[in-house]
Amino acid sequence: MQDLLTDEQKERTEIVAVSVDPPEQIQMMKDRVMEESQVTLNFTILTDENHLVIDRYGLFNPNESKRRPVPHPTAIVIDQDGVVRWKFTEVNYKIRPENEDILAALVEVQQDRS
């Protein structure tokens, strides 16, 4: 996603992922991605083991197994004032928003601020 941004967007945009996984598992995932695809994840991944952020945005998936919480896959565009301007949530973890959809929402927010 970061590679799809223009230089101007990179200066004004921060991409952050939130995961319920502890930091050690996040690092293992980053290492696996690098090993398997030679891609370095160039965005921040925050751990939310107690799912405080996940609960705040209503993303907790109560239908998952009891062994660990798994949020619904979601992409959110938040403006500089902290207002959610676009949100995509899907119950099926295999369905994710396209990068183009996220970029279009980002462009719209940036145009509104101009």
C-alpha positions as CSV (number, residue, x, y, z in Angstrom):
1,M,0.0,0.0,0.0
2,Q,2.7,2.5,1.0
3,D,4.4,2.0,-2.4
4,L,1.2,3.1,-4.2
5,L,1.2,6.5,-2.5
6,T,2.6,9.6,-4.3
7,D,5.5,11.4,-2.6
8,E,3.0,14.1,-1.4
9,Q,0.7,11.5,0.0
10,K,3.6,9.8,1.8
11,E,4.3,13.1,3.6
12,R,0.7,13.5,4.8
13,T,-0.3,9.8,5.3
14,E,0.5,7.2,7.8
15,I,-0.4,3.6,7.3
16,V,-0.9,1.6,10.5
17,A,-2.0,-2.0,11.0
18,V,-3.5,-3.2,14.3
19,S,-3.2,-6.8,15.3
20,V,-4.2,-8.9,18.3
21,D,-1.0,-10.7,18.1
22,P,1.8,-10.0,20.6
23,P,5.0,-8.2,19.3
24,E,6.9,-11.5,18.9
25,Q,4.3,-13.0,16.6
26,I,4.1,-9.8,14.6
27,Q,7.9,-9.9,14.1
28,M,7.7,-13.6,13.0
29,M,5.0,-12.6,10.5
30,K,7.2,-9.7,9.1
31,D,10.2,-12.1,8.9
32,R,8.1,-14.7,7.1
33,V,6.8,-12.1,4.6
34,M,10.4,-11.0,3.9
35,E,11.6,-14.6,3.5
36,E,8.8,-15.7,1.3
37,S,8.4,-12.7,-0.9
38,Q,11.4,-10.5,-0.3
39,V,9.0,-7.6,0.7
40,T,9.7,-5.5,3.7
41,L,6.6,-4.3,5.4
42,N,7.1,-0.5,5.4
43,F,4.3,0.5,7.8
44,T,3.7,0.3,11.5
45,I,2.0,-2.7,13.0
46,L,0.6,-2.1,16.5
47,T,-0.3,-4.8,18.9
48,D,-3.7,-4.7,20.5
49,E,-3.6,-7.9,22.6
50,N,-6.4,-6.6,24.9
51,H,-8.4,-5.5,21.8
52,L,-9.0,-2.0,23.1
53,V,-8.7,-0.4,19.7
54,I,-10.6,-3.2,18.1
55,D,-13.4,-2.8,20.6
56,R,-13.5,1.0,20.2
57,Y,-14.1,0.6,16.4
58,G,-16.6,-2.2,16.9
59,L,-14.4,-4.8,15.0
60,F,-14.4,-7.6,17.5
61,N,-15.5,-10.9,16.0
62,P,-17.6,-12.7,18.7
63,N,-18.0,-15.8,16.4
64,E,-14.4,-16.8,16.4
65,S,-13.0,-19.6,18.5
66,K,-12.4,-18.9,22.2
67,R,-8.7,-19.5,22.0
68,R,-7.9,-15.9,20.9
69,P,-9.8,-12.8,19.7
70,V,-9.8,-12.2,16.0
71,P,-11.2,-8.9,14.7
72,H,-13.1,-8.5,11.5
73,P,-10.8,-7.5,8.6
74,T,-11.1,-3.8,8.3
75,A,-9.6,-0.8,6.6
76,I,-10.3,2.7,7.9
77,V,-9.3,6.1,6.6
78,I,-9.1,8.7,9.4
79,D,-8.5,12.3,8.7
80,Q,-6.1,14.6,10.6
81,D,-8.8,15.6,13.1
82,G,-9.4,11.9,14.0
83,V,-12.7,11.6,12.2
84,V,-13.4,8.3,10.5
85,R,-14.0,9.2,6.9
86,W,-14.2,5.8,5.2
87,K,-14.4,2.3,6.6
88,F,-14.5,-1.2,5.1
89,T,-15.4,-4.1,7.3
90,E,-16.0,-7.7,6.2
91,V,-17.1,-10.7,8.2
92,N,-15.3,-13.1,5.7
93,Y,-11.6,-12.7,6.4
94,K,-10.8,-13.7,2.8
95,I,-12.5,-10.6,1.5
96,R,-10.4,-7.4,1.8
97,P,-10.7,-4.0,0.3
98,E,-8.7,-3.3,-2.8
99,N,-5.8,-0.9,-2.5
100,E,-7.5,1.3,-5.2
101,D,-10.6,1.6,-3.0
102,I,-8.5,2.8,0.0
103,L,-6.5,5.2,-2.2
104,A,-9.7,6.7,-3.6
105,A,-11.0,7.3,-0.1
106,L,-7.7,8.8,0.9
107,V,-7.7,11.1,-2.2
108,E,-11.2,12.3,-1.3
109,V,-10.2,13.1,2.3
110,Q,-7.2,15.0,1.1
111,Q,-9.3,16.9,-1.5
112,D,-11.8,17.9,1.2
113,R,-8.9,19.4,3.3
114,S,-7.5,21.4,0.3
